[in-house]
Amino acid sequence: MDIKEKIENIVEEIKKDPSIMKDFEKEPVKVIEKLLGVDLPDDVVEKIIDGVKAKLTVDKVSDIAGALKGLF
């Protein structure tokens, strides 16, 4: 399993559907396992959750920076 690829796919799904984002914020393990369609060991799920959170944060910062750039 390519974790980086899985993280990218999950982030795209979360970005497409605000209800998934809300669910992810409440129950990240459940959402990750549902999106992947498999029950994974806790340590693997935690790594994926951390990766998804990091990617979402980076993307948000990037969007904000892009918006600010347009102002100047």
mmCIF file as Biopython writes it, N, C-alpha, C and O atoms, coordinates in Angstrom:
data_model
#
loop_
_atom_site.group_PDB
_atom_site.id
_atom_site.type_symbol
_atom_site.label_atom_id
_atom_site.label_alt_id
_atom_site.label_comp_id
_atom_site.label_asym_id
_atom_site.label_entity_id
_atom_site.label_seq_id
_atom_site.pdbx_PDB_ins_code
_atom_site.Cartn_x
_atom_site.Cartn_y
_atom_site.Cartn_z
_atom_site.occupancy
_atom_site.B_iso_or_equiv
_atom_site.auth_seq_id
_atom_site.auth_asym_id
_atom_site.pdbx_PDB_model_num
ATOM 1   N N  . MET A ? 1  ? 0.843   -1.180 0.000  1.0 0.0 1  A 1 
ATOM 2   C CA . MET A ? 1  ? 0.000   0.000  0.000  1.0 0.0 1  A 1 
ATOM 3   C C  . MET A ? 1  ? 0.887   1.242  0.000  1.0 0.0 1  A 1 
ATOM 4   O O  . MET A ? 1  ? 1.770   1.383  0.847  1.0 0.0 1  A 1 
ATOM 5   N N  . ASP A ? 2  ? 0.652   2.124  -0.937 1.0 0.0 2  A 1 
ATOM 6   C CA . ASP A ? 2  ? 1.373   3.384  -1.017 1.0 0.0 2  A 1 
ATOM 7   C C  . ASP A ? 2  ? 0.625   4.415  -0.172 1.0 0.0 2  A 1 
ATOM 8   O O  . ASP A ? 2  ? -0.386  4.970  -0.604 1.0 0.0 2  A 1 
ATOM 9   N N  . ILE A ? 3  ? 1.128   4.662  1.028  1.0 0.0 3  A 1 
ATOM 10  C CA . ILE A ? 3  ? 0.443   5.543  1.969  1.0 0.0 3  A 1 
ATOM 11  C C  . ILE A ? 3  ? 0.319   6.958  1.424  1.0 0.0 3  A 1 
ATOM 12  O O  . ILE A ? 3  ? -0.718  7.599  1.592  1.0 0.0 3  A 1 
ATOM 13  N N  . LYS A ? 4  ? 1.360   7.448  0.777  1.0 0.0 4  A 1 
ATOM 14  C CA . LYS A ? 4  ? 1.309   8.809  0.239  1.0 0.0 4  A 1 
ATOM 15  C C  . LYS A ? 4  ? 0.174   8.946  -0.786 1.0 0.0 4  A 1 
ATOM 16  O O  . LYS A ? 4  ? -0.554  9.939  -0.780 1.0 0.0 4  A 1 
ATOM 17  N N  . GLU A ? 5  ? 0.030   7.964  -1.646 1.0 0.0 5  A 1 
ATOM 18  C CA . GLU A ? 5  ? -1.041  7.975  -2.647 1.0 0.0 5  A 1 
ATOM 19  C C  . GLU A ? 5  ? -2.411  7.912  -1.966 1.0 0.0 5  A 1 
ATOM 20  O O  . GLU A ? 5  ? -3.341  8.610  -2.370 1.0 0.0 5  A 1 
ATOM 21  N N  . LYS A ? 6  ? -2.531  7.079  -0.941 1.0 0.0 6  A 1 
ATOM 22  C CA . LYS A ? 6  ? -3.789  6.964  -0.204 1.0 0.0 6  A 1 
ATOM 23  C C  . LYS A ? 6  ? -4.143  8.294  0.453  1.0 0.0 6  A 1 
ATOM 24  O O  . LYS A ? 6  ? -5.303  8.707  0.441  1.0 0.0 6  A 1 
ATOM 25  N N  . ILE A ? 7  ? -3.146  8.964  1.025  1.0 0.0 7  A 1 
ATOM 26  C CA . ILE A ? 7  ? -3.373  10.262 1.662  1.0 0.0 7  A 1 
ATOM 27  C C  . ILE A ? 7  ? -3.883  11.265 0.635  1.0 0.0 7  A 1 
ATOM 28  O O  . ILE A ? 7  ? -4.837  11.995 0.903  1.0 0.0 7  A 1 
ATOM 29  N N  . GLU A ? 8  ? -3.264  11.305 -0.525 1.0 0.0 8  A 1 
ATOM 30  C CA . GLU A ? 8  ? -3.693  12.223 -1.585 1.0 0.0 8  A 1 
ATOM 31  C C  . GLU A ? 8  ? -5.143  11.957 -1.985 1.0 0.0 8  A 1 
ATOM 32  O O  . GLU A ? 8  ? -5.928  12.891 -2.145 1.0 0.0 8  A 1 
ATOM 33  N N  . ASN A ? 9  ? -5.490  10.692 -2.144 1.0 0.0 9  A 1 
ATOM 34  C CA . ASN A ? 9  ? -6.851  10.320 -2.528 1.0 0.0 9  A 1 
ATOM 35  C C  . ASN A ? 9  ? -7.861  10.722 -1.457 1.0 0.0 9  A 1 
ATOM 36  O O  . ASN A ? 9  ? -8.936  11.235 -1.766 1.0 0.0 9  A 1 
ATOM 37  N N  . ILE A ? 10 ? -7.508  10.487 -0.208 1.0 0.0 10 A 1 
ATOM 38  C CA . ILE A ? 10 ? -8.403  10.828 0.894  1.0 0.0 10 A 1 
ATOM 39  C C  . ILE A ? 10 ? -8.597  12.340 0.978  1.0 0.0 10 A 1 
ATOM 40  O O  . ILE A ? 10 ? -9.716  12.813 1.171  1.0 0.0 10 A 1 
ATOM 41  N N  . VAL A ? 11 ? -7.520  13.091 0.833  1.0 0.0 11 A 1 
ATOM 42  C CA . VAL A ? 11 ? -7.606  14.552 0.878  1.0 0.0 11 A 1 
ATOM 43  C C  . VAL A ? 11 ? -8.534  15.059 -0.226 1.0 0.0 11 A 1 
ATOM 44  O O  . VAL A ? 11 ? -9.346  15.955 0.008  1.0 0.0 11 A 1 
ATOM 45  N N  . GLU A ? 12 ? -8.418  14.498 -1.412 1.0 0.0 12 A 1 
ATOM 46  C CA . GLU A ? 12 ? -9.293  14.905 -2.519 1.0 0.0 12 A 1 
ATOM 47  C C  . GLU A ? 12 ? -10.763 14.616 -2.193 1.0 0.0 12 A 1 
ATOM 48  O O  . GLU A ? 12 ? -11.637 15.443 -2.455 1.0 0.0 12 A 1 
ATOM 49  N N  . GLU A ? 13 ? -11.025 13.445 -1.624 1.0 0.0 13 A 1 
ATOM 50  C CA . GLU A ? 13 ? -12.398 13.094 -1.251 1.0 0.0 13 A 1 
ATOM 51  C C  . GLU A ? 13 ? -12.936 14.060 -0.192 1.0 0.0 13 A 1 
ATOM 52  O O  . GLU A ? 13 ? -14.081 14.503 -0.271 1.0 0.0 13 A 1 
ATOM 53  N N  . ILE A ? 14 ? -12.107 14.378 0.789  1.0 0.0 14 A 1 
ATOM 54  C CA . ILE A ? 14 ? -12.515 15.283 1.861  1.0 0.0 14 A 1 
ATOM 55  C C  . ILE A ? 14 ? -12.790 16.682 1.311  1.0 0.0 14 A 1 
ATOM 56  O O  . ILE A ? 14 ? -13.752 17.334 1.719  1.0 0.0 14 A 1 
ATOM 57  N N  . LYS A ? 15 ? -11.953 17.140 0.394  1.0 0.0 15 A 1 
ATOM 58  C CA . LYS A ? 15 ? -12.136 18.474 -0.185 1.0 0.0 15 A 1 
ATOM 59  C C  . LYS A ? 15 ? -13.402 18.555 -1.028 1.0 0.0 15 A 1 
ATOM 60  O O  . LYS A ? 15 ? -14.041 19.605 -1.085 1.0 0.0 15 A 1 
ATOM 61  N N  . LYS A ? 16 ? -13.770 17.456 -1.682 1.0 0.0 16 A 1 
ATOM 62  C CA . LYS A ? 16 ? -14.944 17.436 -2.553 1.0 0.0 16 A 1 
ATOM 63  C C  . LYS A ? 16 ? -16.250 17.476 -1.771 1.0 0.0 16 A 1 
ATOM 64  O O  . LYS A ? 16 ? -17.252 17.990 -2.269 1.0 0.0 16 A 1 
ATOM 65  N N  . ASP A ? 17 ? -16.255 16.945 -0.563 1.0 0.0 17 A 1 
ATOM 66  C CA . ASP A ? 17 ? -17.502 16.784 0.186  1.0 0.0 17 A 1 
ATOM 67  C C  . ASP A ? 17 ? -17.363 17.338 1.611  1.0 0.0 17 A 1 
ATOM 68  O O  . ASP A ? 17 ? -16.719 16.718 2.458  1.0 0.0 17 A 1 
ATOM 69  N N  . PRO A ? 18 ? -17.966 18.502 1.872  1.0 0.0 18 A 1 
ATOM 70  C CA . PRO A ? 18 ? -17.870 19.108 3.206  1.0 0.0 18 A 1 
ATOM 71  C C  . PRO A ? 18 ? -18.392 18.201 4.331  1.0 0.0 18 A 1 
ATOM 72  O O  . PRO A ? 18 ? -17.926 18.298 5.466  1.0 0.0 18 A 1 
ATOM 73  N N  . SER A ? 19 ? -19.344 17.331 4.028  1.0 0.0 19 A 1 
ATOM 74  C CA . SER A ? 19 ? -19.852 16.440 5.077  1.0 0.0 19 A 1 
ATOM 75  C C  . SER A ? 19 ? -18.773 15.436 5.498  1.0 0.0 19 A 1 
ATOM 76  O O  . SER A ? 19 ? -18.700 15.051 6.665  1.0 0.0 19 A 1 
ATOM 77  N N  . ILE A ? 20 ? -17.948 15.020 4.554  1.0 0.0 20 A 1 
ATOM 78  C CA . ILE A ? 20 ? -16.841 14.118 4.902  1.0 0.0 20 A 1 
ATOM 79  C C  . ILE A ? 20 ? -15.847 14.857 5.793  1.0 0.0 20 A 1 
ATOM 80  O O  . ILE A ? 20 ? -15.299 14.269 6.726  1.0 0.0 20 A 1 
ATOM 81  N N  . MET A ? 21 ? -15.608 16.144 5.516  1.0 0.0 21 A 1 
ATOM 82  C CA . MET A ? 21 ? -14.695 16.943 6.334  1.0 0.0 21 A 1 
ATOM 83  C C  . MET A ? 21 ? -15.208 17.021 7.769  1.0 0.0 21 A 1 
ATOM 84  O O  . MET A ? 21 ? -14.436 16.865 8.715  1.0 0.0 21 A 1 
ATOM 85  N N  . LYS A ? 22 ? -16.493 17.257 7.933  1.0 0.0 22 A 1 
ATOM 86  C CA . LYS A ? 22 ? -17.077 17.318 9.278  1.0 0.0 22 A 1 
ATOM 87  C C  . LYS A ? 22 ? -16.920 15.981 9.990  1.0 0.0 22 A 1 
ATOM 88  O O  . LYS A ? 22 ? -16.541 15.935 11.160 1.0 0.0 22 A 1 
ATOM 89  N N  . ASP A ? 23 ? -17.210 14.902 9.283  1.0 0.0 23 A 1 
ATOM 90  C CA . ASP A ? 23 ? -17.067 13.573 9.869  1.0 0.0 23 A 1 
ATOM 91  C C  . ASP A ? 23 ? -15.615 13.283 10.225 1.0 0.0 23 A 1 
ATOM 92  O O  . ASP A ? 23 ? -15.329 12.698 11.270 1.0 0.0 23 A 1 
ATOM 93  N N  . PHE A ? 24 ? -14.693 13.698 9.342  1.0 0.0 24 A 1 
ATOM 94  C CA . PHE A ? 24 ? -13.264 13.475 9.591  1.0 0.0 24 A 1 
ATOM 95  C C  . PHE A ? 24 ? -12.817 14.207 10.851 1.0 0.0 24 A 1 
ATOM 96  O O  . PHE A ? 24 ? -12.018 13.684 11.628 1.0 0.0 24 A 1 
ATOM 97  N N  . GLU A ? 25 ? -13.330 15.412 11.050 1.0 0.0 25 A 1 
ATOM 98  C CA . GLU A ? 25 ? -12.963 16.180 12.244 1.0 0.0 25 A 1 
ATOM 99  C C  . GLU A ? 25 ? -13.461 15.504 13.518 1.0 0.0 25 A 1 
ATOM 100 O O  . GLU A ? 25 ? -12.809 15.581 14.559 1.0 0.0 25 A 1 
ATOM 101 N N  . LYS A ? 26 ? -14.628 14.833 13.438 1.0 0.0 26 A 1 
ATOM 102 C CA . LYS A ? 26 ? -15.213 14.167 14.604 1.0 0.0 26 A 1 
ATOM 103 C C  . LYS A ? 26 ? -14.627 12.778 14.836 1.0 0.0 26 A 1 
ATOM 104 O O  . LYS A ? 26 ? -14.236 12.433 15.951 1.0 0.0 26 A 1 
ATOM 105 N N  . GLU A ? 27 ? -14.572 11.983 13.758 1.0 0.0 27 A 1 
ATOM 106 C CA . GLU A ? 27 ? -14.146 10.582 13.863 1.0 0.0 27 A 1 
ATOM 107 C C  . GLU A ? 27 ? -13.186 10.225 12.734 1.0 0.0 27 A 1 
ATOM 108 O O  . GLU A ? 27 ? -13.576 9.531  11.794 1.0 0.0 27 A 1 
ATOM 109 N N  . PRO A ? 28 ? -11.941 10.683 12.806 1.0 0.0 28 A 1 
ATOM 110 C CA . PRO A ? 28 ? -11.011 10.457 11.691 1.0 0.0 28 A 1 
ATOM 111 C C  . PRO A ? 28 ? -10.749 8.987  11.369 1.0 0.0 28 A 1 
ATOM 112 O O  . PRO A ? 28 ? -10.634 8.629  10.197 1.0 0.0 28 A 1 
ATOM 113 N N  . VAL A ? 29 ? -10.655 8.142  12.374 1.0 0.0 29 A 1 
ATOM 114 C CA . VAL A ? 29 ? -10.372 6.720  12.123 1.0 0.0 29 A 1 
ATOM 115 C C  . VAL A ? 29 ? -11.498 6.096  11.312 1.0 0.0 29 A 1 
ATOM 116 O O  . VAL A ? 29 ? -11.250 5.397  10.330 1.0 0.0 29 A 1 
ATOM 117 N N  . LYS A ? 30 ? -12.723 6.346  11.720 1.0 0.0 30 A 1 
ATOM 118 C CA . LYS A ? 30 ? -13.878 5.781  11.041 1.0 0.0 30 A 1 
ATOM 119 C C  . LYS A ? 30 ? -13.937 6.249  9.587  1.0 0.0 30 A 1 
ATOM 120 O O  . LYS A ? 30 ? -14.208 5.452  8.689  1.0 0.0 30 A 1 
ATOM 121 N N  . VAL A ? 31 ? -13.684 7.539  9.353  1.0 0.0 31 A 1 
ATOM 122 C CA . VAL A ? 31 ? -13.732 8.092  7.996  1.0 0.0 31 A 1 
ATOM 123 C C  . VAL A ? 31 ? -12.629 7.493  7.130  1.0 0.0 31 A 1 
ATOM 124 O O  . VAL A ? 31 ? -12.878 7.109  5.987  1.0 0.0 31 A 1 
ATOM 125 N N  . ILE A ? 32 ? -11.424 7.412  7.661  1.0 0.0 32 A 1 
ATOM 126 C CA . ILE A ? 32 ? -10.297 6.860  6.897  1.0 0.0 32 A 1 
ATOM 127 C C  . ILE A ? 32 ? -10.599 5.420  6.497  1.0 0.0 32 A 1 
ATOM 128 O O  . ILE A ? 32 ? -10.440 5.052  5.333  1.0 0.0 32 A 1 
ATOM 129 N N  . GLU A ? 33 ? -11.027 4.621  7.438  1.0 0.0 33 A 1 
ATOM 130 C CA . GLU A ? 33 ? -11.301 3.209  7.135  1.0 0.0 33 A 1 
ATOM 131 C C  . GLU A ? 33 ? -12.462 3.077  6.142  1.0 0.0 33 A 1 
ATOM 132 O O  . GLU A ? 33 ? -12.450 2.191  5.288  1.0 0.0 33 A 1 
ATOM 133 N N  . LYS A ? 34 ? -13.460 3.955  6.254  1.0 0.0 34 A 1 
ATOM 134 C CA . LYS A ? 34 ? -14.579 3.911  5.313  1.0 0.0 34 A 1 
ATOM 135 C C  . LYS A ? 34 ? -14.104 4.274  3.907  1.0 0.0 34 A 1 
ATOM 136 O O  . LYS A ? 34 ? -14.459 3.601  2.940  1.0 0.0 34 A 1 
ATOM 137 N N  . LEU A ? 35 ? -13.309 5.327  3.791  1.0 0.0 35 A 1 
ATOM 138 C CA . LEU A ? 35 ? -12.822 5.750  2.474  1.0 0.0 35 A 1 
ATOM 139 C C  . LEU A ? 35 ? -11.880 4.724  1.847  1.0 0.0 35 A 1 
ATOM 140 O O  . LEU A ? 35 ? -11.879 4.535  0.631  1.0 0.0 35 A 1 
ATOM 141 N N  . LEU A ? 36 ? -11.089 4.071  2.673  1.0 0.0 36 A 1 
ATOM 142 C CA . LEU A ? 36 ? -10.165 3.056  2.160  1.0 0.0 36 A 1 
ATOM 143 C C  . LEU A ? 36 ? -10.860 1.718  1.932  1.0 0.0 36 A 1 
ATOM 144 O O  . LEU A ? 36 ? -10.419 0.913  1.111  1.0 0.0 36 A 1 
ATOM 145 N N  . GLY A ? 37 ? -11.938 1.489  2.655  1.0 0.0 37 A 1 
ATOM 146 C CA . GLY A ? 37 ? -12.673 0.237  2.512  1.0 0.0 37 A 1 
ATOM 147 C C  . GLY A ? 37 ? -12.024 -0.942 3.208  1.0 0.0 37 A 1 
ATOM 148 O O  . GLY A ? 37 ? -12.338 -2.094 2.911  1.0 0.0 37 A 1 
ATOM 149 N N  . VAL A ? 38 ? -11.115 -0.657 4.138  1.0 0.0 38 A 1 
ATOM 150 C CA . VAL A ? 38 ? -10.453 -1.730 4.892  1.0 0.0 38 A 1 
ATOM 151 C C  . VAL A ? 38 ? -10.252 -1.306 6.341  1.0 0.0 38 A 1 
ATOM 152 O O  . VAL A ? 38 ? -10.196 -0.119 6.661  1.0 0.0 38 A 1 
ATOM 153 N N  . ASP A ? 39 ? -10.147 -2.310 7.204  1.0 0.0 39 A 1 
ATOM 154 C CA . ASP A ? 39 ? -9.836  -2.084 8.607  1.0 0.0 39 A 1 
ATOM 155 C C  . ASP A ? 39 ? -8.329  -2.241 8.753  1.0 0.0 39 A 1 
ATOM 156 O O  . ASP A ? 39 ? -7.776  -3.314 8.513  1.0 0.0 39 A 1 
ATOM 157 N N  . LEU A ? 40 ? -7.677  -1.161 9.147  1.0 0.0 40 A 1 
ATOM 158 C CA . LEU A ? 40 ? -6.213  -1.166 9.242  1.0 0.0 40 A 1 
ATOM 159 C C  . LEU A ? 40 ? -5.758  -1.169 10.692 1.0 0.0 40 A 1 
ATOM 160 O O  . LEU A ? 40 ? -6.513  -0.783 11.585 1.0 0.0 40 A 1 
ATOM 161 N N  . PRO A ? 41 ? -4.514  -1.607 10.930 1.0 0.0 41 A 1 
ATOM 162 C CA . PRO A ? 41 ? -3.954  -1.507 12.283 1.0 0.0 41 A 1 
ATOM 163 C C  . PRO A ? 41 ? -3.908  -0.042 12.723 1.0 0.0 41 A 1 
ATOM 164 O O  . PRO A ? 41 ? -3.734  0.857  11.901 1.0 0.0 41 A 1 
ATOM 165 N N  . ASP A ? 42 ? -4.064  0.181  14.015 1.0 0.0 42 A 1 
ATOM 166 C CA . ASP A ? 42 ? -4.109  1.538  14.554 1.0 0.0 42 A 1 
ATOM 167 C C  . ASP A ? 42 ? -2.912  2.393  14.157 1.0 0.0 42 A 1 
ATOM 168 O O  . ASP A ? 42 ? -3.069  3.570  13.833 1.0 0.0 42 A 1 
ATOM 169 N N  . ASP A ? 43 ? -1.709  1.804  14.181 1.0 0.0 43 A 1 
ATOM 170 C CA . ASP A ? 43 ? -0.518  2.604  13.864 1.0 0.0 43 A 1 
ATOM 171 C C  . ASP A ? 43 ? -0.536  3.090  12.416 1.0 0.0 43 A 1 
ATOM 172 O O  . ASP A ? 43 ? -0.065  4.191  12.129 1.0 0.0 43 A 1 
ATOM 173 N N  . VAL A ? 44 ? -1.066  2.292  11.514 1.0 0.0 44 A 1 
ATOM 174 C CA . VAL A ? 44 ? -1.152  2.693  10.102 1.0 0.0 44 A 1 
ATOM 175 C C  . VAL A ? 44 ? -2.210  3.780  9.935  1.0 0.0 44 A 1 
ATOM 176 O O  . VAL A ? 44 ? -1.992  4.766  9.232  1.0 0.0 44 A 1 
ATOM 177 N N  . VAL A ? 45 ? -3.350  3.593  10.583 1.0 0.0 45 A 1 
ATOM 178 C CA . VAL A ? 45 ? -4.420  4.590  10.500 1.0 0.0 45 A 1 
ATOM 179 C C  . VAL A ? 45 ? -3.942  5.924  11.056 1.0 0.0 45 A 1 
ATOM 180 O O  . VAL A ? 45 ? -4.218  6.971  10.471 1.0 0.0 45 A 1 
ATOM 181 N N  . GLU A ? 46 ? -3.237  5.899  12.166 1.0 0.0 46 A 1 
ATOM 182 C CA . GLU A ? 46 ? -2.733  7.140  12.774 1.0 0.0 46 A 1 
ATOM 183 C C  . GLU A ? 46 ? -1.768  7.871  11.839 1.0 0.0 46 A 1 
ATOM 184 O O  . GLU A ? 46 ? -1.800  9.098  11.751 1.0 0.0 46 A 1 
ATOM 185 N N  . LYS A ? 47 ? -0.920  7.132  11.150 1.0 0.0 47 A 1 
ATOM 186 C CA . LYS A ? 47 ? 0.000   7.753  10.190 1.0 0.0 47 A 1 
ATOM 187 C C  . LYS A ? 47 ? -0.770  8.409  9.050  1.0 0.0 47 A 1 
ATOM 188 O O  . LYS A ? 47 ? -0.434  9.510  8.615  1.0 0.0 47 A 1 
ATOM 189 N N  . ILE A ? 48 ? -1.796  7.730  8.576  1.0 0.0 48 A 1 
ATOM 190 C CA . ILE A ? 48 ? -2.606  8.270  7.487  1.0 0.0 48 A 1 
ATOM 191 C C  . ILE A ? 48 ? -3.357  9.517  7.965  1.0 0.0 48 A 1 
ATOM 192 O O  . ILE A ? 48 ? -3.417  10.516 7.249  1.0 0.0 48 A 1 
ATOM 193 N N  . ILE A ? 49 ? -3.923  9.460  9.161  1.0 0.0 49 A 1 
ATOM 194 C CA . ILE A ? 49 ? -4.633  10.615 9.719  1.0 0.0 49 A 1 
ATOM 195 C C  . ILE A ? 49 ? -3.688  11.805 9.836  1.0 0.0 49 A 1 
ATOM 196 O O  . ILE A ? 49 ? -4.038  12.920 9.448  1.0 0.0 49 A 1 
ATOM 197 N N  . ASP A ? 50 ? -2.496  11.573 10.368 1.0 0.0 50 A 1 
ATOM 198 C CA . ASP A ? 50 ? -1.515  12.652 10.492 1.0 0.0 50 A 1 
ATOM 199 C C  . ASP A ? 50 ? -1.159  13.231 9.128  1.0 0.0 50 A 1 
ATOM 200 O O  . ASP A ? 50 ? -1.032  14.446 8.977  1.0 0.0 50 A 1 
ATOM 201 N N  . GLY A ? 51 ? -1.001  12.371 8.150  1.0 0.0 51 A 1 
ATOM 202 C CA . GLY A ? 51 ? -0.671  12.817 6.800  1.0 0.0 51 A 1 
ATOM 203 C C  . GLY A ? 51 ? -1.793  13.625 6.174  1.0 0.0 51 A 1 
ATOM 204 O O  . GLY A ? 51 ? -1.545  14.638 5.520  1.0 0.0 51 A 1 
ATOM 205 N N  . VAL A ? 52 ? -3.028  13.176 6.372  1.0 0.0 52 A 1 
ATOM 206 C CA . VAL A ? 52 ? -4.186  13.891 5.824  1.0 0.0 52 A 1 
ATOM 207 C C  . VAL A ? 52 ? -4.312  15.257 6.483  1.0 0.0 52 A 1 
ATOM 208 O O  . VAL A ? 52 ? -4.523  16.259 5.799  1.0 0.0 52 A 1 
ATOM 209 N N  . LYS A ? 53 ? -4.184  15.307 7.809  1.0 0.0 53 A 1 
ATOM 210 C CA . LYS A ? 53 ? -4.266  16.588 8.522  1.0 0.0 53 A 1 
ATOM 211 C C  . LYS A ? 53 ? -3.179  17.544 8.045  1.0 0.0 53 A 1 
ATOM 212 O O  . LYS A ? 53 ? -3.441  18.727 7.827  1.0 0.0 53 A 1 
ATOM 213 N N  . ALA A ? 54 ? -1.970  17.037 7.883  1.0 0.0 54 A 1 
ATOM 214 C CA . ALA A ? 54 ? -0.865  17.873 7.424  1.0 0.0 54 A 1 
ATOM 215 C C  . ALA A ? 54 ? -1.124  18.395 6.019  1.0 0.0 54 A 1 
ATOM 216 O O  . ALA A ? 54 ? -0.903  19.574 5.742  1.0 0.0 54 A 1 
ATOM 217 N N  . LYS A ? 55 ? -1.587  17.534 5.140  1.0 0.0 55 A 1 
ATOM 218 C CA . LYS A ? 55 ? -1.867  17.933 3.752  1.0 0.0 55 A 1 
ATOM 219 C C  . LYS A ? 55 ? -2.983  18.960 3.693  1.0 0.0 55 A 1 
ATOM 220 O O  . LYS A ? 55 ? -2.891  19.925 2.933  1.0 0.0 55 A 1 
ATOM 221 N N  . LEU A ? 56 ? -4.032  18.773 4.477  1.0 0.0 56 A 1 
ATOM 222 C CA . LEU A ? 56 ? -5.129  19.733 4.501  1.0 0.0 56 A 1 
ATOM 223 C C  . LEU A ? 56 ? -4.647  21.088 5.014  1.0 0.0 56 A 1 
ATOM 224 O O  . LEU A ? 56 ? -5.054  22.129 4.497  1.0 0.0 56 A 1 
ATOM 225 N N  . THR A ? 57 ? -3.780  21.078 6.027  1.0 0.0 57 A 1 
ATOM 226 C CA . THR A ? 57 ? -3.239  22.319 6.574  1.0 0.0 57 A 1 
ATOM 227 C C  . THR A ? 57 ? -2.364  23.029 5.554  1.0 0.0 57 A 1 
ATOM 228 O O  . THR A ? 57 ? -2.482  24.241 5.376  1.0 0.0 57 A 1 
ATOM 229 N N  . VAL A ? 58 ? -1.496  22.297 4.888  1.0 0.0 58 A 1 
ATOM 230 C CA . VAL A ? 58 ? -0.623  22.879 3.869  1.0 0.0 58 A 1 
ATOM 231 C C  . VAL A ? 58 ? -1.443  23.464 2.727  1.0 0.0 58 A 1 
ATOM 232 O O  . VAL A ? 58 ? -1.151  24.558 2.246  1.0 0.0 58 A 1 
ATOM 233 N N  . ASP A ? 59 ? -2.458  22.745 2.297  1.0 0.0 59 A 1 
ATOM 234 C CA . ASP A ? 59 ? -3.310  23.227 1.217  1.0 0.0 59 A 1 
ATOM 235 C C  . ASP A ? 59 ? -4.051  24.495 1.623  1.0 0.0 59 A 1 
ATOM 236 O O  . ASP A ? 59 ? -4.204  25.412 0.816  1.0 0.0 59 A 1 
ATOM 237 N N  . LYS A ? 60 ? -4.516  24.551 2.881  1.0 0.0 60 A 1 
ATOM 238 C CA . LYS A ? 60 ? -5.213  25.739 3.369  1.0 0.0 60 A 1 
ATOM 239 C C  . LYS A ? 60 ? -4.279  26.945 3.391  1.0 0.0 60 A 1 
ATOM 240 O O  . LYS A ? 60 ? -4.651  28.033 2.952  1.0 0.0 60 A 1 
ATOM 241 N N  . VAL A ? 61 ? -3.072  26.748 3.902  1.0 0.0 61 A 1 
ATOM 242 C CA . VAL A ? 61 ? -2.087  27.824 3.962  1.0 0.0 61 A 1 
ATOM 243 C C  . VAL A ? 61 ? -1.743  28.287 2.556  1.0 0.0 61 A 1 
ATOM 244 O O  . VAL A ? 61 ? -1.608  29.486 2.311  1.0 0.0 61 A 1 
ATOM 245 N N  . SER A ? 62 ? -1.603  27.357 1.647  1.0 0.0 62 A 1 
ATOM 246 C CA . SER A ? 62 ? -1.307  27.683 0.252  1.0 0.0 62 A 1 
ATOM 247 C C  . SER A ? 62 ? -2.427  28.510 -0.368 1.0 0.0 62 A 1 
ATOM 248 O O  . SER A ? 62 ? -2.166  29.474 -1.088 1.0 0.0 62 A 1 
ATOM 249 N N  . ASP A ? 63 ? -3.674  28.134 -0.090 1.0 0.0 63 A 1 
ATOM 250 C CA . ASP A ? 63 ? -4.819  28.890 -0.611 1.0 0.0 63 A 1 
ATOM 251 C C  . ASP A ? 63 ? -4.847  30.305 -0.048 1.0 0.0 63 A 1 
ATOM 252 O O  . ASP A ? 63 ? -5.113  31.261 -0.777 1.0 0.0 63 A 1 
ATOM 253 N N  . ILE A ? 64 ? -4.574  30.440 1.239  1.0 0.0 64 A 1 
ATOM 254 C CA . ILE A ? 64 ? -4.554  31.754 1.874  1.0 0.0 64 A 1 
ATOM 255 C C  . ILE A ? 64 ? -3.432  32.604 1.299  1.0 0.0 64 A 1 
ATOM 256 O O  . ILE A ? 64 ? -3.625  33.785 1.011  1.0 0.0 64 A 1 
ATOM 257 N N  . ALA A ? 65 ? -2.266  32.005 1.132  1.0 0.0 65 A 1 
ATOM 258 C CA . ALA A ? 65 ? -1.133  32.739 0.562  1.0 0.0 65 A 1 
ATOM 259 C C  . ALA A ? 65 ? -1.447  33.195 -0.853 1.0 0.0 65 A 1 
ATOM 260 O O  . ALA A ? 65 ? -1.100  34.312 -1.238 1.0 0.0 65 A 1 
ATOM 261 N N  . GLY A ? 66 ? -2.089  32.355 -1.617 1.0 0.0 66 A 1 
ATOM 262 C CA . GLY A ? 66 ? -2.475  32.713 -2.989 1.0 0.0 66 A 1 
ATOM 263 C C  . GLY A ? 66 ? -3.467  33.862 -2.991 1.0 0.0 66 A 1 
ATOM 264 O O  . GLY A ? 66 ? -3.376  34.754 -3.835 1.0 0.0 66 A 1 
ATOM 265 N N  . ALA A ? 67 ? -4.397  33.856 -2.075 1.0 0.0 67 A 1 
ATOM 266 C CA . ALA A ? 67 ? -5.386  34.934 -1.974 1.0 0.0 67 A 1 
ATOM 267 C C  . ALA A ? 67 ? -4.717  36.243 -1.585 1.0 0.0 67 A 1 
ATOM 268 O O  . ALA A ? 67 ? -5.043  37.305 -2.116 1.0 0.0 67 A 1 
ATOM 269 N N  . LEU A ? 68 ? -3.779  36.151 -0.653 1.0 0.0 68 A 1 
ATOM 270 C CA . LEU A ? 68 ? -3.067  37.343 -0.206 1.0 0.0 68 A 1 
ATOM 271 C C  . LEU A ? 68 ? -2.202  37.911 -1.326 1.0 0.0 68 A 1 
ATOM 272 O O  . LEU A ? 68 ? -2.087  39.127 -1.481 1.0 0.0 68 A 1 
ATOM 273 N N  . LYS A ? 69 ? -1.602  37.027 -2.097 1.0 0.0 69 A 1 
ATOM 274 C CA . LYS A ? 69 ? -0.761  37.449 -3.214 1.0 0.0 69 A 1 
ATOM 275 C C  . LYS A ? 69 ? -1.566  38.310 -4.205 1.0 0.0 69 A 1 
ATOM 276 O O  . LYS A ? 69 ? -1.068  39.294 -4.751 1.0 0.0 69 A 1 
ATOM 277 N N  . GLY A ? 70 ? -2.806  37.909 -4.412 1.0 0.0 70 A 1 
ATOM 278 C CA . GLY A ? 70 ? -3.681  38.630 -5.327 1.0 0.0 70 A 1 
ATOM 279 C C  . GLY A ? 70 ? -4.028  40.028 -4.843 1.0 0.0 70 A 1 
ATOM 280 O O  . GLY A ? 70 ? -4.407  40.890 -5.635 1.0 0.0 70 A 1 
ATOM 281 N N  . LEU A ? 71 ? -3.897  40.248 -3.548 1.0 0.0 71 A 1 
ATOM 282 C CA . LEU A ? 71 ? -4.204  41.555 -2.986 1.0 0.0 71 A 1 
ATOM 283 C C  . LEU A ? 71 ? -3.081  42.568 -3.212 1.0 0.0 71 A 1 
ATOM 284 O O  . LEU A ? 71 ? -3.322  43.775 -3.245 1.0 0.0 71 A 1 
ATOM 285 N N  . PHE A ? 72 ? -1.872  42.077 -3.364 1.0 0.0 72 A 1 
ATOM 286 C CA . PHE A ? 72 ? -0.722  42.983 -3.474 1.0 0.0 72 A 1 
ATOM 287 C C  . PHE A ? 72 ? -0.209  43.083 -4.870 1.0 0.0 72 A 1 
ATOM 288 O O  . PHE A ? 72 ? 0.755   43.805 -5.123 1.0 0.0 72 A 1 
#
